Amino acid sequence: MNRRDFLARSLSVAAASGLAFAGPTGRSIASPAQGHRVLDLNLFDADRQRPVPARLYIPQESGPTQPVPLVVFSHGLGGSRMGYRYLGSHLADHGIASLHPQHVGSDNGLWRGNPLDLVQRLQAAASESEARARALDLRFVLDQVLASDLGPQIDASNLSVGGHSYGANTAMLVSGARVSATGTGATDLRDPRIRSAILISAPPILGQGPMEQVLAAVRLPTLHVTSVDDTINLPGYRSTVDDRIAIFEAMSRSRRTLAVFNTGGHSIFTDRTTRSGPETSARIKGATRELCTIFLRQSLPGPARLPHEASVTAGLTSDQRPPSLDATRESGQEIRLWLSRHQDLVDRFIMPDNVT
């Protein structure tokens, strides 16, 4: 059976099955010096016989009377729920919950085992069946959190998705990218609850034809983040910043924003320091998390619905605080301030309606 036939058969099975809940159980990690809590959730999808552990960063002030927005963030190849802490903790400190599922099959388990089998493990992790499983992981963890005791703390009308590298591929599928499978035609893994998407270092979805065709159905607001040296090098596969920009351009029906940094490689958007050095790495991460926060805030339906600024920024230093949450949100003032602070890091920036 070839990969496309496997995907087609998997899709027909999935259409007839539901998602089972075995949690969330796990531990809470208090962050008294910060504005958020960290919850490790041990979830299991009984229908797919697939564990989906997750980490949730949630604002301290969230509650049934003050539900908060949430973004589901997908890790890259070989990552885990523990990754992208710099982003998840920052969002939660600023009033936005961040849910990080771990994709078993393309997670950090790839690096364990016989080194001679690594290429085979990487190929299996990048297969169509695993790509589809990752998209279903996002739907599953979102379903479980919203159905749990945590549900009343989340604003279910304000949900977003994000991802880095392979995780950005996953986010694109959930956002409306359409892939094809032999015998079933176009396949839609879109989650209609998602209102916006953050795509960091997004590589093309392989084997699916022109990007314009695959991404034409993505109509929600998207933020694209990359750098001039953002290159993926894997055995038999290479992807550069040109691919990230091509994806941005292909989403012609999306209200899209593009930020290209002038330094830093593919891994600079992870928690790693990378060869760029600690100072550059910290600055790129800082600029990235600020931009993601602004983007998510601007994507809120109607007036800003984040918790009151005073409670969000309590205990934070002046350089950690976001721009003021006021009426200038829609005018692009926050973006102008962001560009002013980080102009020496930005190679290219494009935003809808010539906001800048």
WOJO-V975017 format. One line per field, one symbol per residue. ss: DSSP state (A for helix, B for strand, O for the rest). psi: psi as a letter, one per 20 degrees, with the letter a starting at -180 (. if undefined). A space follows every 10 residues. Layout:
ss=???
psi=???
//
This chain:
ss=OOAAAAAAAA AAAAAOOOOO OOOOBBBBBO OOOOOBBBBB BBOBBOOOOB BOOBBBBBBO OOBOOBOBBB BBBBOOOOBO OOOOAAAAAA AAAOOBBBBB BOOOOOBAAA AOOOAAAAAA AAAAAOOAAA AAAAAAAAAA AAAAAAAOOO AAABBBBBBB BBBBOAAAAA AAAAAOOBBB BOOOBBBBOO OOOBBBBBBB OOOOOOOOOO AAAAAOOOOO BBBBBBBBBO OBBBOOBBBO AAAAAAAAAA OOOOOBBBBB BBBBBAAAAO OOOOOOOAAA AAAAAAAAAA AAAAAAAAOO OOOOOOOOAA AAAOOOOOOO OOOOOOAAAO OOAAAAAAAA AAOOOBBBBB OAAAOO
psi=prhhhggghh hhghhjqapq plbpraqpoq mhirkrqppp pnqpohhilo qmqqppppqh jqrhimqqrq pppprrpjar iirkhhgghg ghikjoqopn qpnphkbiih iqaphijggh hgghhjrhhh gghghhgggg hgggghiaii giipnijmpr qrqpchhhgg hgghiippqq ppiibqpojq oiiphrpoop lprqoqkjap hhghjhioir pqppparhkn pporojpppa hhhghhgghh mijqnqpppo qjrpahiija iqhriiqhgg ghgggghghg ghggghghip pbqpjqrphh hhipiqrhii qrqqnaiigi ijhggghghg hkhiiphppp qqklh.
//
